[in-house]
Amino acid sequence: MLIVVVLFATVLLRAAIVTTFVYFMLPAKPVCPRCGAQLALIRHSLLRRLLPVVEHRWCLDCGWSGVVRQAQSRVINRAARS
């Protein structure tokens, strides 16, 4: 049983490392990685609930579409609502 726990822990650790690495590879700014133009936000209710730290964006100039990190922090969003 101990071997199963250790192997499961290593799988979880590996998944956490890969997830962190992929998150930091995502573009952090709301500008297109290809042409540098501003990206339009595409709202997905399911994506927003499952992964609230990423956004789906689309470039109107070159047509690039992808996932980027959130442009604003949650503190700023809460302050803007008040």
PDB file of N, CA, C and O in Angstrom:
ATOM      1  N   MET A   1       0.821  -1.195   0.000  1.00  0.00           N
ATOM      2  CA  MET A   1       0.000   0.000   0.000  1.00  0.00           C
ATOM      3  C   MET A   1       0.863   1.256   0.000  1.00  0.00           C
ATOM      4  O   MET A   1       0.510   2.251  -0.632  1.00  0.00           O
ATOM      5  N   LEU A   2       1.975   1.217   0.694  1.00  0.00           N
ATOM      6  CA  LEU A   2       2.871   2.357   0.751  1.00  0.00           C
ATOM      7  C   LEU A   2       3.430   2.683  -0.633  1.00  0.00           C
ATOM      8  O   LEU A   2       3.589   3.852  -0.982  1.00  0.00           O
ATOM      9  N   ILE A   3       3.723   1.658  -1.409  1.00  0.00           N
ATOM     10  CA  ILE A   3       4.247   1.874  -2.762  1.00  0.00           C
ATOM     11  C   ILE A   3       3.218   2.586  -3.629  1.00  0.00           C
ATOM     12  O   ILE A   3       3.575   3.466  -4.412  1.00  0.00           O
ATOM     13  N   VAL A   4       1.970   2.226  -3.504  1.00  0.00           N
ATOM     14  CA  VAL A   4       0.906   2.863  -4.274  1.00  0.00           C
ATOM     15  C   VAL A   4       0.780   4.334  -3.895  1.00  0.00           C
ATOM     16  O   VAL A   4       0.609   5.187  -4.766  1.00  0.00           O
ATOM     17  N   VAL A   5       0.862   4.631  -2.622  1.00  0.00           N
ATOM     18  CA  VAL A   5       0.773   6.020  -2.151  1.00  0.00           C
ATOM     19  C   VAL A   5       1.943   6.838  -2.677  1.00  0.00           C
ATOM     20  O   VAL A   5       1.758   7.966  -3.133  1.00  0.00           O
ATOM     21  N   VAL A   6       3.143   6.278  -2.617  1.00  0.00           N
ATOM     22  CA  VAL A   6       4.329   6.990  -3.105  1.00  0.00           C
ATOM     23  C   VAL A   6       4.230   7.224  -4.612  1.00  0.00           C
ATOM     24  O   VAL A   6       4.540   8.319  -5.080  1.00  0.00           O
ATOM     25  N   LEU A   7       3.813   6.242  -5.363  1.00  0.00           N
ATOM     26  CA  LEU A   7       3.674   6.417  -6.814  1.00  0.00           C
ATOM     27  C   LEU A   7       2.587   7.431  -7.157  1.00  0.00           C
ATOM     28  O   LEU A   7       2.759   8.235  -8.073  1.00  0.00           O
ATOM     29  N   PHE A   8       1.485   7.401  -6.440  1.00  0.00           N
ATOM     30  CA  PHE A   8       0.413   8.374  -6.672  1.00  0.00           C
ATOM     31  C   PHE A   8       0.889   9.787  -6.339  1.00  0.00           C
ATOM     32  O   PHE A   8       0.549  10.739  -7.040  1.00  0.00           O
ATOM     33  N   ALA A   9       1.673   9.922  -5.272  1.00  0.00           N
ATOM     34  CA  ALA A   9       2.206  11.235  -4.904  1.00  0.00           C
ATOM     35  C   ALA A   9       3.161  11.759  -5.976  1.00  0.00           C
ATOM     36  O   ALA A   9       3.148  12.953  -6.276  1.00  0.00           O
ATOM     37  N   THR A  10       3.975  10.902  -6.548  1.00  0.00           N
ATOM     38  CA  THR A  10       4.879  11.356  -7.607  1.00  0.00           C
ATOM     39  C   THR A  10       4.116  11.758  -8.862  1.00  0.00           C
ATOM     40  O   THR A  10       4.514  12.695  -9.554  1.00  0.00           O
ATOM     41  N   VAL A  11       3.033  11.065  -9.161  1.00  0.00           N
ATOM     42  CA  VAL A  11       2.204  11.458 -10.315  1.00  0.00           C
ATOM     43  C   VAL A  11       1.563  12.817 -10.065  1.00  0.00           C
ATOM     44  O   VAL A  11       1.539  13.661 -10.960  1.00  0.00           O
ATOM     45  N   LEU A  12       1.045  13.038  -8.865  1.00  0.00           N
ATOM     46  CA  LEU A  12       0.455  14.332  -8.533  1.00  0.00           C
ATOM     47  C   LEU A  12       1.485  15.455  -8.562  1.00  0.00           C
ATOM     48  O   LEU A  12       1.195  16.556  -9.031  1.00  0.00           O
ATOM     49  N   LEU A  13       2.673  15.183  -8.067  1.00  0.00           N
ATOM     50  CA  LEU A  13       3.737  16.181  -8.096  1.00  0.00           C
ATOM     51  C   LEU A  13       4.131  16.521  -9.528  1.00  0.00           C
ATOM     52  O   LEU A  13       4.338  17.689  -9.859  1.00  0.00           O
ATOM     53  N   ARG A  14       4.234  15.519 -10.363  1.00  0.00           N
ATOM     54  CA  ARG A  14       4.560  15.742 -11.772  1.00  0.00           C
ATOM     55  C   ARG A  14       3.467  16.558 -12.456  1.00  0.00           C
ATOM     56  O   ARG A  14       3.776  17.458 -13.236  1.00  0.00           O
ATOM     57  N   ALA A  15       2.216  16.268 -12.186  1.00  0.00           N
ATOM     58  CA  ALA A  15       1.105  17.023 -12.769  1.00  0.00           C
ATOM     59  C   ALA A  15       1.122  18.481 -12.304  1.00  0.00           C
ATOM     60  O   ALA A  15       0.847  19.384 -13.093  1.00  0.00           O
ATOM     61  N   ALA A  16       1.442  18.711 -11.039  1.00  0.00           N
ATOM     62  CA  ALA A  16       1.521  20.074 -10.520  1.00  0.00           C
ATOM     63  C   ALA A  16       2.664  20.852 -11.167  1.00  0.00           C
ATOM     64  O   ALA A  16       2.513  22.035 -11.472  1.00  0.00           O
ATOM     65  N   ILE A  17       3.785  20.208 -11.374  1.00  0.00           N
ATOM     66  CA  ILE A  17       4.929  20.880 -12.006  1.00  0.00           C
ATOM     67  C   ILE A  17       4.604  21.230 -13.459  1.00  0.00           C
ATOM     68  O   ILE A  17       4.901  22.338 -13.906  1.00  0.00           O
ATOM     69  N   VAL A  18       4.007  20.311 -14.190  1.00  0.00           N
ATOM     70  CA  VAL A  18       3.655  20.568 -15.588  1.00  0.00           C
ATOM     71  C   VAL A  18       2.609  21.671 -15.688  1.00  0.00           C
ATOM     72  O   VAL A  18       2.711  22.539 -16.555  1.00  0.00           O
ATOM     73  N   THR A  19       1.607  21.648 -14.815  1.00  0.00           N
ATOM     74  CA  THR A  19       0.567  22.680 -14.837  1.00  0.00           C
ATOM     75  C   THR A  19       1.155  24.056 -14.548  1.00  0.00           C
ATOM     76  O   THR A  19       0.798  25.030 -15.211  1.00  0.00           O
ATOM     77  N   THR A  20       2.038  24.148 -13.581  1.00  0.00           N
ATOM     78  CA  THR A  20       2.684  25.420 -13.262  1.00  0.00           C
ATOM     79  C   THR A  20       3.536  25.912 -14.421  1.00  0.00           C
ATOM     80  O   THR A  20       3.519  27.099 -14.747  1.00  0.00           O
ATOM     81  N   PHE A  21       4.275  25.014 -15.040  1.00  0.00           N
ATOM     82  CA  PHE A  21       5.126  25.393 -16.164  1.00  0.00           C
ATOM     83  C   PHE A  21       4.287  25.895 -17.340  1.00  0.00           C
ATOM     84  O   PHE A  21       4.632  26.901 -17.961  1.00  0.00           O
ATOM     85  N   VAL A  22       3.201  25.209 -17.644  1.00  0.00           N
ATOM     86  CA  VAL A  22       2.328  25.627 -18.755  1.00  0.00           C
ATOM     87  C   VAL A  22       1.686  26.973 -18.449  1.00  0.00           C
ATOM     88  O   VAL A  22       1.564  27.811 -19.342  1.00  0.00           O
ATOM     89  N   TYR A  23       1.272  27.196 -17.207  1.00  0.00           N
ATOM     90  CA  TYR A  23       0.667  28.478 -16.840  1.00  0.00           C
ATOM     91  C   TYR A  23       1.637  29.630 -17.064  1.00  0.00           C
ATOM     92  O   TYR A  23       1.245  30.673 -17.587  1.00  0.00           O
ATOM     93  N   PHE A  24       2.898  29.456 -16.677  1.00  0.00           N
ATOM     94  CA  PHE A  24       3.868  30.534 -16.845  1.00  0.00           C
ATOM     95  C   PHE A  24       4.308  30.696 -18.302  1.00  0.00           C
ATOM     96  O   PHE A  24       4.889  31.723 -18.654  1.00  0.00           O
ATOM     97  N   MET A  25       4.043  29.709 -19.146  1.00  0.00           N
ATOM     98  CA  MET A  25       4.338  29.857 -20.569  1.00  0.00           C
ATOM     99  C   MET A  25       3.268  30.650 -21.313  1.00  0.00           C
ATOM    100  O   MET A  25       3.522  31.149 -22.409  1.00  0.00           O
ATOM    101  N   LEU A  26       2.074  30.772 -20.731  1.00  0.00           N
ATOM    102  CA  LEU A  26       0.999  31.525 -21.376  1.00  0.00           C
ATOM    103  C   LEU A  26       1.349  33.005 -21.421  1.00  0.00           C
ATOM    104  O   LEU A  26       1.982  33.516 -20.498  1.00  0.00           O
ATOM    105  N   PRO A  27       0.945  33.701 -22.483  1.00  0.00           N
ATOM    106  CA  PRO A  27       1.186  35.146 -22.534  1.00  0.00           C
ATOM    107  C   PRO A  27       0.495  35.856 -21.374  1.00  0.00           C
ATOM    108  O   PRO A  27      -0.638  35.524 -21.024  1.00  0.00           O
ATOM    109  N   ALA A  28       1.178  36.836 -20.778  1.00  0.00           N
ATOM    110  CA  ALA A  28       0.643  37.532 -19.613  1.00  0.00           C
ATOM    111  C   ALA A  28      -0.087  38.816 -19.972  1.00  0.00           C
ATOM    112  O   ALA A  28      -0.898  39.300 -19.183  1.00  0.00           O
ATOM    113  N   LYS A  29       0.177  39.373 -21.130  1.00  0.00           N
ATOM    114  CA  LYS A  29      -0.418  40.647 -21.516  1.00  0.00           C
ATOM    115  C   LYS A  29      -1.525  40.423 -22.538  1.00  0.00           C
ATOM    116  O   LYS A  29      -1.484  39.450 -23.291  1.00  0.00           O
ATOM    117  N   PRO A  30      -2.513  41.313 -22.570  1.00  0.00           N
ATOM    118  CA  PRO A  30      -3.601  41.155 -23.543  1.00  0.00           C
ATOM    119  C   PRO A  30      -3.234  41.691 -24.931  1.00  0.00           C
ATOM    120  O   PRO A  30      -4.029  42.384 -25.566  1.00  0.00           O
ATOM    121  N   VAL A  31      -2.033  41.367 -25.392  1.00  0.00           N
ATOM    122  CA  VAL A  31      -1.615  41.735 -26.743  1.00  0.00           C
ATOM    123  C   VAL A  31      -1.274  40.462 -27.509  1.00  0.00           C
ATOM    124  O   VAL A  31      -0.865  39.461 -26.920  1.00  0.00           O
ATOM    125  N   CYS A  32      -1.445  40.510 -28.801  1.00  0.00           N
ATOM    126  CA  CYS A  32      -1.234  39.343 -29.646  1.00  0.00           C
ATOM    127  C   CYS A  32       0.250  38.960 -29.680  1.00  0.00           C
ATOM    128  O   CYS A  32       1.104  39.824 -29.882  1.00  0.00           O
ATOM    129  N   PRO A  33       0.563  37.676 -29.484  1.00  0.00           N
ATOM    130  CA  PRO A  33       1.961  37.269 -29.557  1.00  0.00           C
ATOM    131  C   PRO A  33       2.519  37.301 -30.976  1.00  0.00           C
ATOM    132  O   PRO A  33       3.738  37.334 -31.148  1.00  0.00           O
ATOM    133  N   ARG A  34       1.670  37.291 -31.987  1.00  0.00           N
ATOM    134  CA  ARG A  34       2.132  37.346 -33.376  1.00  0.00           C
ATOM    135  C   ARG A  34       2.352  38.767 -33.857  1.00  0.00           C
ATOM    136  O   ARG A  34       3.437  39.100 -34.334  1.00  0.00           O
ATOM    137  N   CYS A  35       1.308  39.632 -33.733  1.00  0.00           N
ATOM    138  CA  CYS A  35       1.397  40.961 -34.346  1.00  0.00           C
ATOM    139  C   CYS A  35       1.442  42.105 -33.342  1.00  0.00           C
ATOM    140  O   CYS A  35       1.751  43.232 -33.730  1.00  0.00           O
ATOM    141  N   GLY A  36       1.149  41.866 -32.082  1.00  0.00           N
ATOM    142  CA  GLY A  36       1.224  42.915 -31.070  1.00  0.00           C
ATOM    143  C   GLY A  36      -0.039  43.747 -30.916  1.00  0.00           C
ATOM    144  O   GLY A  36      -0.034  44.713 -30.154  1.00  0.00           O
ATOM    145  N   ALA A  37      -1.109  43.411 -31.603  1.00  0.00           N
ATOM    146  CA  ALA A  37      -2.366  44.158 -31.497  1.00  0.00           C
ATOM    147  C   ALA A  37      -3.121  43.737 -30.237  1.00  0.00           C
ATOM    148  O   ALA A  37      -2.829  42.700 -29.641  1.00  0.00           O
ATOM    149  N   GLN A  38      -4.089  44.553 -29.846  1.00  0.00           N
ATOM    150  CA  GLN A  38      -4.913  44.235 -28.689  1.00  0.00           C
ATOM    151  C   GLN A  38      -5.783  43.024 -28.977  1.00  0.00           C
ATOM    152  O   GLN A  38      -6.264  42.850 -30.097  1.00  0.00           O
ATOM    153  N   LEU A  39      -5.984  42.193 -27.973  1.00  0.00           N
ATOM    154  CA  LEU A  39      -6.797  40.996 -28.107  1.00  0.00           C
ATOM    155  C   LEU A  39      -8.198  41.244 -27.564  1.00  0.00           C
ATOM    156  O   LEU A  39      -8.372  41.935 -26.561  1.00  0.00           O
ATOM    157  N   ALA A  40      -9.190  40.675 -28.234  1.00  0.00           N
ATOM    158  CA  ALA A  40     -10.575  40.764 -27.784  1.00  0.00           C
ATOM    159  C   ALA A  40     -10.873  39.582 -26.869  1.00  0.00           C
ATOM    160  O   ALA A  40     -10.463  38.453 -27.140  1.00  0.00           O
ATOM    161  N   LEU A  41     -11.585  39.852 -25.796  1.00  0.00           N
ATOM    162  CA  LEU A  41     -11.936  38.815 -24.832  1.00  0.00           C
ATOM    163  C   LEU A  41     -13.139  38.029 -25.335  1.00  0.00           C
ATOM    164  O   LEU A  41     -14.140  38.609 -25.759  1.00  0.00           O
ATOM    165  N   ILE A  42     -13.033  36.699 -25.284  1.00  0.00           N
ATOM    166  CA  ILE A  42     -14.138  35.809 -25.605  1.00  0.00           C
ATOM    167  C   ILE A  42     -14.566  35.178 -24.292  1.00  0.00           C
ATOM    168  O   ILE A  42     -13.782  34.484 -23.646  1.00  0.00           O
ATOM    169  N   ARG A  43     -15.802  35.417 -23.900  1.00  0.00           N
ATOM    170  CA  ARG A  43     -16.279  34.935 -22.595  1.00  0.00           C
ATOM    171  C   ARG A  43     -16.835  33.526 -22.711  1.00  0.00           C
ATOM    172  O   ARG A  43     -17.685  33.239 -23.554  1.00  0.00           O
ATOM    173  N   HIS A  44     -16.333  32.653 -21.841  1.00  0.00           N
ATOM    174  CA  HIS A  44     -16.814  31.285 -21.725  1.00  0.00           C
ATOM    175  C   HIS A  44     -17.196  31.062 -20.269  1.00  0.00           C
ATOM    176  O   HIS A  44     -16.354  31.179 -19.379  1.00  0.00           O
ATOM    177  N   SER A  45     -18.449  30.746 -20.026  1.00  0.00           N
ATOM    178  CA  SER A  45     -18.864  30.553 -18.634  1.00  0.00           C
ATOM    179  C   SER A  45     -18.211  29.318 -18.021  1.00  0.00           C
ATOM    180  O   SER A  45     -17.852  29.326 -16.844  1.00  0.00           O
ATOM    181  N   LEU A  46     -18.056  28.258 -18.811  1.00  0.00           N
ATOM    182  CA  LEU A  46     -17.440  27.033 -18.290  1.00  0.00           C
ATOM    183  C   LEU A  46     -15.946  27.231 -18.021  1.00  0.00           C
ATOM    184  O   LEU A  46     -15.447  26.803 -16.980  1.00  0.00           O
ATOM    185  N   LEU A  47     -15.233  27.871 -18.941  1.00  0.00           N
ATOM    186  CA  LEU A  47     -13.804  28.132 -18.744  1.00  0.00           C
ATOM    187  C   LEU A  47     -13.578  29.048 -17.553  1.00  0.00           C
ATOM    188  O   LEU A  47     -12.631  28.863 -16.789  1.00  0.00           O
ATOM    189  N   ARG A  48     -14.449  30.037 -17.395  1.00  0.00           N
ATOM    190  CA  ARG A  48     -14.297  30.974 -16.285  1.00  0.00           C
ATOM    191  C   ARG A  48     -14.509  30.271 -14.946  1.00  0.00           C
ATOM    192  O   ARG A  48     -13.871  30.627 -13.955  1.00  0.00           O
ATOM    193  N   ARG A  49     -15.400  29.276 -14.907  1.00  0.00           N
ATOM    194  CA  ARG A  49     -15.630  28.548 -13.655  1.00  0.00           C
ATOM    195  C   ARG A  49     -14.539  27.528 -13.375  1.00  0.00           C
ATOM    196  O   ARG A  49     -14.124  27.370 -12.227  1.00  0.00           O
ATOM    197  N   LEU A  50     -14.068  26.834 -14.406  1.00  0.00           N
ATOM    198  CA  LEU A  50     -13.056  25.794 -14.205  1.00  0.00           C
ATOM    199  C   LEU A  50     -11.663  26.372 -13.990  1.00  0.00           C
ATOM    200  O   LEU A  50     -10.938  25.940 -13.094  1.00  0.00           O
ATOM    201  N   LEU A  51     -11.293  27.341 -14.807  1.00  0.00           N
ATOM    202  CA  LEU A  51      -9.960  27.951 -14.727  1.00  0.00           C
ATOM    203  C   LEU A  51     -10.098  29.474 -14.668  1.00  0.00           C
ATOM    204  O   LEU A  51      -9.988  30.135 -15.701  1.00  0.00           O
ATOM    205  N   PRO A  52     -10.335  30.037 -13.498  1.00  0.00           N
ATOM    206  CA  PRO A  52     -10.558  31.486 -13.425  1.00  0.00           C
ATOM    207  C   PRO A  52      -9.301  32.329 -13.646  1.00  0.00           C
ATOM    208  O   PRO A  52      -9.404  33.552 -13.743  1.00  0.00           O
ATOM    209  N   VAL A  53      -8.125  31.718 -13.727  1.00  0.00           N
ATOM    210  CA  VAL A  53      -6.888  32.488 -13.888  1.00  0.00           C
ATOM    211  C   VAL A  53      -6.486  32.659 -15.351  1.00  0.00           C
ATOM    212  O   VAL A  53      -5.508  33.348 -15.643  1.00  0.00           O
ATOM    213  N   VAL A  54      -7.235  32.037 -16.284  1.00  0.00           N
ATOM    214  CA  VAL A  54      -6.925  32.187 -17.703  1.00  0.00           C
ATOM    215  C   VAL A  54      -8.139  32.735 -18.448  1.00  0.00           C
ATOM    216  O   VAL A  54      -9.274  32.622 -17.985  1.00  0.00           O
ATOM    217  N   GLU A  55      -7.875  33.333 -19.614  1.00  0.00           N
ATOM    218  CA  GLU A  55      -8.921  33.887 -20.464  1.00  0.00           C
ATOM    219  C   GLU A  55      -8.709  33.435 -21.895  1.00  0.00           C
ATOM    220  O   GLU A  55      -7.574  33.219 -22.319  1.00  0.00           O
ATOM    221  N   HIS A  56      -9.785  33.291 -22.638  1.00  0.00           N
ATOM    222  CA  HIS A  56      -9.699  32.986 -24.062  1.00  0.00           C
ATOM    223  C   HIS A  56      -9.782  34.311 -24.800  1.00  0.00           C
ATOM    224  O   HIS A  56     -10.723  35.081 -24.608  1.00  0.00           O
ATOM    225  N   ARG A  57      -8.789  34.574 -25.649  1.00  0.00           N
ATOM    226  CA  ARG A  57      -8.743  35.849 -26.379  1.00  0.00           C
ATOM    227  C   ARG A  57      -8.520  35.595 -27.858  1.00  0.00           C
ATOM    228  O   ARG A  57      -8.043  34.536 -28.264  1.00  0.00           O
ATOM    229  N   TRP A  58      -8.882  36.607 -28.662  1.00  0.00           N
ATOM    230  CA  TRP A  58      -8.808  36.521 -30.112  1.00  0.00           C
ATOM    231  C   TRP A  58      -8.274  37.832 -30.666  1.00  0.00           C
ATOM    232  O   TRP A  58      -8.674  38.907 -30.218  1.00  0.00           O
ATOM    233  N   CYS A  59      -7.374  37.746 -31.637  1.00  0.00           N
ATOM    234  CA  CYS A  59      -6.806  38.928 -32.285  1.00  0.00           C
ATOM    235  C   CYS A  59      -7.648  39.279 -33.502  1.00  0.00           C
ATOM    236  O   CYS A  59      -7.885  38.437 -34.368  1.00  0.00           O
ATOM    237  N   LEU A  60      -8.091  40.507 -33.560  1.00  0.00           N
ATOM    238  CA  LEU A  60      -8.910  40.949 -34.678  1.00  0.00           C
ATOM    239  C   LEU A  60      -8.074  41.210 -35.929  1.00  0.00           C
ATOM    240  O   LEU A  60      -8.604  41.174 -37.039  1.00  0.00           O
ATOM    241  N   ASP A  61      -6.786  41.470 -35.769  1.00  0.00           N
ATOM    242  CA  ASP A  61      -5.941  41.787 -36.918  1.00  0.00           C
ATOM    243  C   ASP A  61      -5.451  40.541 -37.663  1.00  0.00           C
ATOM    244  O   ASP A  61      -5.623  40.435 -38.878  1.00  0.00           O
ATOM    245  N   CYS A  62      -4.842  39.600 -36.937  1.00  0.00           N
ATOM    246  CA  CYS A  62      -4.254  38.447 -37.617  1.00  0.00           C
ATOM    247  C   CYS A  62      -5.053  37.160 -37.442  1.00  0.00           C
ATOM    248  O   CYS A  62      -4.762  36.169 -38.112  1.00  0.00           O
ATOM    249  N   GLY A  63      -6.051  37.148 -36.559  1.00  0.00           N
ATOM    250  CA  GLY A  63      -6.883  35.977 -36.386  1.00  0.00           C
ATOM    251  C   GLY A  63      -6.373  34.965 -35.371  1.00  0.00           C
ATOM    252  O   GLY A  63      -6.930  33.873 -35.260  1.00  0.00           O
ATOM    253  N   TRP A  64      -5.315  35.310 -34.623  1.00  0.00           N
ATOM    254  CA  TRP A  64      -4.800  34.388 -33.608  1.00  0.00           C
ATOM    255  C   TRP A  64      -5.836  34.227 -32.507  1.00  0.00           C
ATOM    256  O   TRP A  64      -6.460  35.201 -32.087  1.00  0.00           O
ATOM    257  N   SER A  65      -6.018  33.009 -32.044  1.00  0.00           N
ATOM    258  CA  SER A  65      -6.942  32.724 -30.957  1.00  0.00           C
ATOM    259  C   SER A  65      -6.242  31.797 -29.974  1.00  0.00           C
ATOM    260  O   SER A  65      -5.613  30.817 -30.372  1.00  0.00           O
ATOM    261  N   GLY A  66      -6.355  32.112 -28.696  1.00  0.00           N
ATOM    262  CA  GLY A  66      -5.703  31.266 -27.711  1.00  0.00           C
ATOM    263  C   GLY A  66      -6.026  31.671 -26.295  1.00  0.00           C
ATOM    264  O   GLY A  66      -6.813  32.584 -26.046  1.00  0.00           O
ATOM    265  N   VAL A  67      -5.399  30.968 -25.375  1.00  0.00           N
ATOM    266  CA  VAL A  67      -5.607  31.195 -23.954  1.00  0.00           C
ATOM    267  C   VAL A  67      -4.442  32.014 -23.425  1.00  0.00           C
ATOM    268  O   VAL A  67      -3.283  31.722 -23.717  1.00  0.00           O
ATOM    269  N   VAL A  68      -4.756  33.043 -22.644  1.00  0.00           N
ATOM    270  CA  VAL A  68      -3.738  33.888 -22.015  1.00  0.00           C
ATOM    271  C   VAL A  68      -4.052  33.992 -20.531  1.00  0.00           C
ATOM    272  O   VAL A  68      -5.160  33.683 -20.092  1.00  0.00           O
ATOM    273  N   ARG A  69      -3.058  34.435 -19.763  1.00  0.00           N
ATOM    274  CA  ARG A  69      -3.311  34.676 -18.346  1.00  0.00           C
ATOM    275  C   ARG A  69      -4.213  35.898 -18.206  1.00  0.00           C
ATOM    276  O   ARG A  69      -4.285  36.734 -19.106  1.00  0.00           O
ATOM    277  N   GLN A  70      -4.896  35.994 -17.076  1.00  0.00           N
ATOM    278  CA  GLN A  70      -5.774  37.139 -16.850  1.00  0.00           C
ATOM    279  C   GLN A  70      -4.975  38.427 -16.882  1.00  0.00           C
ATOM    280  O   GLN A  70      -3.871  38.503 -16.343  1.00  0.00           O
ATOM    281  N   ALA A  71      -5.545  39.435 -17.517  1.00  0.00           N
ATOM    282  CA  ALA A  71      -4.847  40.707 -17.672  1.00  0.00           C
ATOM    283  C   ALA A  71      -4.844  41.509 -16.380  1.00  0.00           C
ATOM    284  O   ALA A  71      -3.856  42.175 -16.069  1.00  0.00           O
ATOM    285  N   GLN A  72      -5.932  41.456 -15.624  1.00  0.00           N
ATOM    286  CA  GLN A  72      -6.038  42.221 -14.392  1.00  0.00           C
ATOM    287  C   GLN A  72      -6.112  41.268 -13.216  1.00  0.00           C
ATOM    288  O   GLN A  72      -6.589  40.139 -13.331  1.00  0.00           O
ATOM    289  N   SER A  73      -5.628  41.751 -12.082  1.00  0.00           N
ATOM    290  CA  SER A  73      -5.732  40.919 -10.888  1.00  0.00           C
ATOM    291  C   SER A  73      -7.140  41.015 -10.314  1.00  0.00           C
ATOM    292  O   SER A  73      -7.895  41.925 -10.658  1.00  0.00           O
ATOM    293  N   ARG A  74      -7.486  40.092  -9.452  1.00  0.00           N
ATOM    294  CA  ARG A  74      -8.822  40.078  -8.862  1.00  0.00           C
ATOM    295  C   ARG A  74      -9.036  41.274  -7.946  1.00  0.00           C
ATOM    296  O   ARG A  74     -10.167  41.735  -7.792  1.00  0.00           O
ATOM    297  N   VAL A  75      -7.981  41.779  -7.340  1.00  0.00           N
ATOM    298  CA  VAL A  75      -8.118  42.925  -6.443  1.00  0.00           C
ATOM    299  C   VAL A  75      -8.586  44.130  -7.240  1.00  0.00           C
ATOM    300  O   VAL A  75      -9.459  44.868  -6.785  1.00  0.00           O
ATOM    301  N   ILE A  76      -8.029  44.338  -8.406  1.00  0.00           N
ATOM    302  CA  ILE A  76      -8.431  45.461  -9.246  1.00  0.00           C
ATOM    303  C   ILE A  76      -9.872  45.290  -9.699  1.00  0.00           C
ATOM    304  O   ILE A  76     -10.633  46.258  -9.713  1.00  0.00           O
ATOM    305  N   ASN A  77     -10.262  44.065 -10.073  1.00  0.00           N
ATOM    306  CA  ASN A  77     -11.631  43.828 -10.506  1.00  0.00           C
ATOM    307  C   ASN A  77     -12.620  44.117  -9.385  1.00  0.00           C
ATOM    308  O   ASN A  77     -13.666  44.716  -9.631  1.00  0.00           O
ATOM    309  N   ARG A  78     -12.315  43.708  -8.172  1.00  0.00           N
ATOM    310  CA  ARG A  78     -13.220  43.970  -7.049  1.00  0.00           C
ATOM    311  C   ARG A  78     -13.298  45.455  -6.747  1.00  0.00           C
ATOM    312  O   ARG A  78     -14.371  45.959  -6.413  1.00  0.00           O
ATOM    313  N   ALA A  79     -12.191  46.160  -6.855  1.00  0.00           N
ATOM    314  CA  ALA A  79     -12.204  47.607  -6.604  1.00  0.00           C
ATOM    315  C   ALA A  79     -12.983  48.339  -7.680  1.00  0.00           C
ATOM    316  O   ALA A  79     -13.634  49.343  -7.393  1.00  0.00           O
ATOM    317  N   ALA A  80     -12.931  47.857  -8.913  1.00  0.00           N
ATOM    318  CA  ALA A  80     -13.645  48.502 -10.010  1.00  0.00           C
ATOM    319  C   ALA A  80     -15.151  48.313  -9.880  1.00  0.00           C
ATOM    320  O   ALA A  80     -15.919  49.154 -10.348  1.00  0.00           O
ATOM    321  N   ARG A  81     -15.584  47.227  -9.254  1.00  0.00           N
ATOM    322  CA  ARG A  81     -17.017  46.972  -9.096  1.00  0.00           C
ATOM    323  C   ARG A  81     -17.646  47.890  -8.057  1.00  0.00           C
ATOM    324  O   ARG A  81     -18.838  48.186  -8.135  1.00  0.00           O
ATOM    325  N   SER A  82     -16.860  48.343  -7.088  1.00  0.00           N
ATOM    326  CA  SER A  82     -17.398  49.167  -6.008  1.00  0.00           C
ATOM    327  C   SER A  82     -17.749  50.561  -6.459  1.00  0.00           C
ATOM    328  O   SER A  82     -18.215  51.371  -5.656  1.00  0.00           O
TER     329      SER A  82
END
